[in-house]
Amino acid sequence: MMEIATDRELIKKLIARDEQAYERLLDEYEAPVYRFFYYSQGNHQIAQDQCGETFARFVAAIKNFKSDNSHSLKAYIFGIARNVLLETLRRKRLIQEDACSLEEMPSNKPSVFQEVSSPDELKFVLNIIGQFKEPERQILLLRFIEGLKLDEIASIMKMPLNSVKSHVHRSRNKLCEMLSKSSSSE
C-alpha cells in the first residue's frame, strides 16, 4: 500500500509540473523501461528513442492515471511502453511487407534468471529470448527481468491472467529446453 501512496504523491507533483518529480520519475523508471526496449530488440538507439517516446506519452496522459490496489505506476508506464513497442513492430512489419511486395504457473524449478550467474550468461539467455515470438518475449522480460507480478503483466498485455500464466509456464519450459540443448551441444 505504501507504493500506491508514493505513486499518488508523485502523480500529484507531476501534474503540478514539479521538476523534481520528473527527475524522480526518470531516476526510478528510465532504466527498467530502457532495458525492456533494448532486450526486446537489441538496438541501443531504438531503445533510447522508444524510452523517450514512452515518457512523453506518459506525461501527456498523466491525468488519466488512476491508482488503485491492482495497478501500480510501474505497470501503467510499462503499459505505455508496450504500446510504443507494438507500434514500432507494426511499422517495421509494414515496411518489410512493402519491401517484399516490391521484390506464472507454479513450479518447483528455479527461474532460468535465478540460475544466471554472470553478465555473459545473461546476455546468452537474452539472445535466446530474442528468438521467441510475441507475446512470450514481452511476458518473459516483464516477469523475470522487470519483476512485475502476473496480474500487472495481464493488465499491461491486456490479456486474461490465466493466459499470462500459461505463456509464462510454456515459455519458461521452452527456454529451459533451449538452454539445455545449447549446453549439451558445447
C-alpha positions in Angstrom: 0.0 0.0 0.0 3.0 2.3 0.6 3.9 2.1 -3.1 0.4 3.3 -4.0 0.6 6.3 -1.7 4.0 7.2 -3.1 2.7 6.8 -6.6 -0.2 9.2 -5.8 2.1 11.8 -4.3 4.4 11.6 -7.4 1.4 11.9 -9.8 0.2 15.0 -7.9 3.6 16.6 -8.2 3.9 15.6 -11.9 0.5 17.2 -12.6 1.7 20.3 -10.8 4.8 20.3 -13.1 7.2 19.8 -10.3 10.6 19.4 -11.9 12.0 17.3 -9.1 9.1 14.9 -9.6 10.1 14.4 -13.2 13.7 13.7 -12.1 12.4 11.2 -9.6 10.2 9.5 -12.2 13.2 9.2 -14.6 15.5 8.0 -11.8 13.2 5.3 -10.9 11.7 4.1 -14.2 14.0 5.1 -17.1 16.5 2.2 -16.7 13.8 -0.5 -16.5 11.9 0.9 -19.5 15.1 1.2 -21.5 16.0 -2.4 -20.6 12.6 -3.6 -21.8 13.1 -2.0 -25.2 16.8 -3.0 -25.5 16.1 -6.6 -24.6 13.1 -6.7 -26.9 15.0 -5.5 -30.0 18.7 -5.4 -29.2 19.3 -1.9 -30.6 20.6 0.9 -28.3 19.4 3.8 -30.4 15.9 2.4 -31.0 15.6 1.6 -27.3 16.6 5.2 -26.4 14.1 6.6 -28.8 11.3 4.4 -27.6 12.1 5.2 -24.0 11.8 8.9 -24.7 8.5 8.3 -26.6 7.2 6.3 -23.6 7.8 9.1 -21.1 6.5 11.8 -23.5 3.2 9.8 -23.8 3.2 9.3 -20.0 3.5 13.0 -19.3 0.7 13.7 -21.9 -1.6 11.1 -20.3 -0.7 11.7 -16.6 -4.1 12.9 -15.7 -5.6 9.6 -16.9 -3.6 7.5 -14.3 -5.9 6.0 -11.7 -4.1 4.4 -8.9 -6.0 1.5 -7.3 -4.8 -1.5 -5.4 -4.3 -3.7 -8.6 -2.3 -1.2 -10.8 0.9 0.4 -9.9 2.6 3.3 -11.6 5.2 0.9 -12.9 2.6 -1.2 -14.6 1.0 1.9 -16.1 4.3 3.1 -17.5 5.1 -0.4 -18.9 1.6 -0.5 -20.5 2.6 2.6 -22.4 6.0 1.2 -23.2 4.4 -2.0 -24.6 2.1 0.1 -26.8 5.2 2.0 -28.1 6.9 -1.3 -28.8 3.9 -2.8 -30.6 3.6 0.3 -32.8 7.3 0.1 -33.7 7.0 -3.6 -34.5 3.9 -2.9 -36.7 5.7 -0.2 -38.6 8.7 -2.4 -39.0 6.5 -5.3 -40.3 4.7 -2.9 -42.7 8.0 -1.7 -44.1 9.2 -5.2 -44.5 5.9 -6.2 -46.2 6.3 -3.2 -48.6 9.9 -4.1 -49.3 8.8 -7.7 -50.1 6.0 -6.6 -52.3 8.5 -4.6 -54.2 10.6 -7.6 -54.9 3.3 -17.9 -13.8 2.2 -21.4 -13.4 3.5 -22.6 -10.0 6.7 -24.6 -10.5 9.3 -26.1 -8.3 12.0 -25.3 -10.8 14.2 -22.3 -10.2 13.8 -19.5 -12.7 16.3 -19.5 -15.5 17.3 -16.0 -14.5 18.0 -17.1 -10.9 20.5 -19.6 -12.3 22.3 -17.0 -14.4 25.5 -16.0 -12.6 27.4 -13.8 -15.0 26.7 -10.9 -17.4 27.8 -13.2 -20.3 25.3 -15.8 -19.3 22.5 -13.2 -19.0 23.4 -11.9 -22.5 23.2 -15.5 -23.8 19.8 -16.1 -22.2 18.5 -12.8 -23.5 19.7 -13.7 -27.0 17.7 -16.9 -26.8 14.6 -15.0 -25.5 15.1 -12.7 -28.6 14.2 -15.7 -30.7 10.8 -16.1 -29.0 7.7 -14.7 -30.7 5.5 -12.1 -29.2 3.9 -12.1 -26.7 6.1 -14.7 -25.0 9.2 -12.5 -25.3 7.5 -9.5 -23.7 5.9 -11.6 -21.0 9.3 -13.2 -20.1 11.0 -9.8 -20.0 8.3 -8.2 -17.9 8.1 -11.1 -15.5 11.7 -12.1 -14.9 13.8 -9.1 -15.9 11.5 -6.3 -14.6 10.0 -8.4 -11.8 6.4 -7.5 -12.5 3.5 -9.5 -10.9 1.4 -11.7 -13.1 -1.7 -9.5 -12.6 0.3 -6.4 -13.6 1.5 -8.2 -16.7 -2.0 -9.2 -17.6 -3.1 -5.6 -17.3 -0.2 -4.4 -19.4 -0.7 -7.1 -22.1 -4.5 -6.7 -22.0 -4.8 -10.5 -21.5 -6.6 -12.7 -19.1 -4.4 -13.6 -16.1 -4.7 -17.4 -16.9 -3.3 -16.7 -20.4 -0.4 -14.9 -18.9 0.3 -17.8 -16.6 0.1 -20.2 -19.5 2.5 -18.1 -21.5 5.0 -17.9 -18.6 4.8 -21.6 -18.0 5.2 -22.6 -21.6 7.9 -20.0 -22.3 9.9 -21.0 -19.2 9.8 -24.6 -20.2 10.8 -23.8 -23.8 13.6 -21.6 -22.6 14.9 -24.3 -20.2 14.8 -26.8 -23.1 16.7 -24.5 -25.4 19.3 -23.8 -22.8 19.8 -27.5 -22.1 20.2 -28.2 -25.8 22.7 -25.4 -26.2 24.7 -26.5 -23.2 24.8 -30.2 -24.3 26.0 -29.2 -27.8 29.0 -27.3 -26.4 
